[in-house]
Amino acid sequence: MKIKFFTPKKKFRKGGLTTNPDFFWDAILLLVLLLIIVSFIFGFFLFKKVNNDAFSDYEITQKKIDTVSQERMESILKYFDARRAKSLDILNSPSPFIDPSL
């Protein structure tokens, strides 16, 4: 005769508190897909805005170019001509010291 007073039963169930990796992969793929769609829409609207504003910026830069004075441009050109002449003089002149190894 067998007495069944208190015998713990071994209950092994599959699943439980474990996580399902398929759910997380699906969530990551959905998030990436949404990010791609949102970035595409943002890029499209940004392109349309830049495309419409391009002509008005051209007019503003054209006004800025007209405000540069001719005298200032000539003085800058003279400065760079003087620098070029000085550089050519330095390159064409012989060295001021004699090489002691000769």
Rosetta constraint file for C-alpha pairs under 8 A:
AtomPair CA 20 CA 24 HARMONIC 7.18 0.50
AtomPair CA 21 CA 25 HARMONIC 6.26 0.50
AtomPair CA 22 CA 26 HARMONIC 6.09 0.50
AtomPair CA 23 CA 27 HARMONIC 6.16 0.50
AtomPair CA 24 CA 28 HARMONIC 6.10 0.50
AtomPair CA 25 CA 29 HARMONIC 6.12 0.50
AtomPair CA 26 CA 30 HARMONIC 6.08 0.50
AtomPair CA 27 CA 31 HARMONIC 6.09 0.50
AtomPair CA 28 CA 32 HARMONIC 6.18 0.50
AtomPair CA 29 CA 33 HARMONIC 6.08 0.50
AtomPair CA 30 CA 34 HARMONIC 6.15 0.50
AtomPair CA 31 CA 35 HARMONIC 6.12 0.50
AtomPair CA 32 CA 36 HARMONIC 6.16 0.50
AtomPair CA 33 CA 37 HARMONIC 6.27 0.50
AtomPair CA 34 CA 38 HARMONIC 6.08 0.50
AtomPair CA 35 CA 39 HARMONIC 6.07 0.50
AtomPair CA 36 CA 40 HARMONIC 6.12 0.50
AtomPair CA 37 CA 41 HARMONIC 6.27 0.50
AtomPair CA 38 CA 42 HARMONIC 6.11 0.50
AtomPair CA 39 CA 43 HARMONIC 5.99 0.50
AtomPair CA 40 CA 44 HARMONIC 6.13 0.50
AtomPair CA 41 CA 45 HARMONIC 6.30 0.50
AtomPair CA 42 CA 46 HARMONIC 6.08 0.50
AtomPair CA 43 CA 47 HARMONIC 5.98 0.50
AtomPair CA 44 CA 48 HARMONIC 6.27 0.50
AtomPair CA 45 CA 49 HARMONIC 6.20 0.50
AtomPair CA 46 CA 50 HARMONIC 6.14 0.50
AtomPair CA 47 CA 51 HARMONIC 5.89 0.50
AtomPair CA 48 CA 52 HARMONIC 6.21 0.50
AtomPair CA 49 CA 53 HARMONIC 6.21 0.50
AtomPair CA 50 CA 54 HARMONIC 5.96 0.50
AtomPair CA 53 CA 57 HARMONIC 6.54 0.50
AtomPair CA 54 CA 58 HARMONIC 6.53 0.50
AtomPair CA 55 CA 59 HARMONIC 6.74 0.50
AtomPair CA 56 CA 60 HARMONIC 6.63 0.50
AtomPair CA 57 CA 61 HARMONIC 6.30 0.50
AtomPair CA 58 CA 62 HARMONIC 6.11 0.50
AtomPair CA 59 CA 63 HARMONIC 6.42 0.50
AtomPair CA 60 CA 64 HARMONIC 6.52 0.50
AtomPair CA 61 CA 65 HARMONIC 6.29 0.50
AtomPair CA 62 CA 66 HARMONIC 6.53 0.50
AtomPair CA 63 CA 67 HARMONIC 6.70 0.50
AtomPair CA 64 CA 68 HARMONIC 7.30 0.50
AtomPair CA 68 CA 72 HARMONIC 7.58 0.50
AtomPair CA 68 CA 73 HARMONIC 7.74 0.50
AtomPair CA 69 CA 73 HARMONIC 6.65 0.50
AtomPair CA 70 CA 74 HARMONIC 6.28 0.50
AtomPair CA 71 CA 75 HARMONIC 6.21 0.50
AtomPair CA 72 CA 76 HARMONIC 6.29 0.50
AtomPair CA 73 CA 77 HARMONIC 6.22 0.50
AtomPair CA 74 CA 78 HARMONIC 6.15 0.50
AtomPair CA 75 CA 79 HARMONIC 6.25 0.50
AtomPair CA 76 CA 80 HARMONIC 6.41 0.50
AtomPair CA 77 CA 81 HARMONIC 6.17 0.50
AtomPair CA 78 CA 82 HARMONIC 6.19 0.50
AtomPair CA 79 CA 83 HARMONIC 6.35 0.50
AtomPair CA 80 CA 84 HARMONIC 6.15 0.50
AtomPair CA 81 CA 85 HARMONIC 6.21 0.50
AtomPair CA 82 CA 86 HARMONIC 6.17 0.50
AtomPair CA 83 CA 87 HARMONIC 6.12 0.50
AtomPair CA 84 CA 88 HARMONIC 6.19 0.50
AtomPair CA 85 CA 89 HARMONIC 6.23 0.50
AtomPair CA 86 CA 90 HARMONIC 6.28 0.50
AtomPair CA 87 CA 91 HARMONIC 6.22 0.50
AtomPair CA 88 CA 92 HARMONIC 6.05 0.50
AtomPair CA 89 CA 93 HARMONIC 5.95 0.50
